[in-house]
Amino acid sequence: MTGEGHKDWICGIDFHPAGSHLVTSGSDRALKLWDFMNSSIAHTFNDVHTAPIWKVKFHDTGDFVLSASGDGAMKLFDLNALKVR
């Protein structure tokens, strides 16, 4: 895989239901979507939480990712629109 990875610890990881992508989260407050087909980072969401992102989970459709952070918030990421809902 290529691209800039996390700047600190990786705290959460989940595989896309189709196996085409991987999502990671870290203590750097970043969420990264990795593309296995191109061996690269497809998108990075930076500073969407104010504390480390401990858990990430793909929705069964693969269109959304839910994150849980040490700031007490959960956020929903729309991967088609590339924005936080």
N, C-alpha and C positions, 0 to 999 in steps of 0.2 A: 504494500500500500504506500502511496506517496502523498505528500501534502504535509502541512504542519500539524502535528498532533497536539495533544493537551500539554499545557505548560506546567502541570502539576499532576497529582494523583488522579487516576481514572477510578471513579467511584461506582458507576453504573454502566451496564452493557445489556443490549438486547438485540436479537436477530429479527429481521423483517420476516413476516410469515411466508413469503415466497423464497426467502434465502438470498435475495439479491442485494440487500443492504444490511448494515450494522449501525446501530446508534450507540454512542458513548456519551457519558457525562463525567464531569470532573470537579475537583476542588477549585479549579480555575474559573468556575461558574459558566463554563461553556458546554454546549451540547453540539455534538458533531455527527453528521450523517455520512457514513462511508459507503462508497459504491464498489461492490466486489467486481462488477463487470469491467470497470475502467481502472480498478486498483487505485482509487483516489478519494479525496474528500469531496462529496457532492455539495455539502453546505455546512456552514458553521453558524450557530446562534450564540452570540457573545453577550455576557452580562445581562441575561434575562432574569436572573435571580440575584439576590444580594448575599447569598451564602452558597457553599458548595451544593452541587446537585447530586444527591445521593442515589436516586433511583430513576430509571427511564424504562418505559414500556411501550412497545408498538401496539396500536389498536389492531384488532383482528383483520381489518381491511388493509392495513399497512399505510393508510393515508394520514394517520395522526400518530403523534408520540405524546405520552403524558409524562411529566417530570415531577419529582418531589424533592424539595430542597430543605436545607437546614434553616432557611428563613421562615419555615412553616407554610410556605405556599406550594400549591400544585398548579402547573401550567400545561395547557394543551397547545401543541405545535401542529399546525396545518402544513403538511409537507408538500401539498400541491400548490398552495399559495405562498409558501415559505414565510409564514408569519405566525406569531403567537396569537391565539384566540382569547 
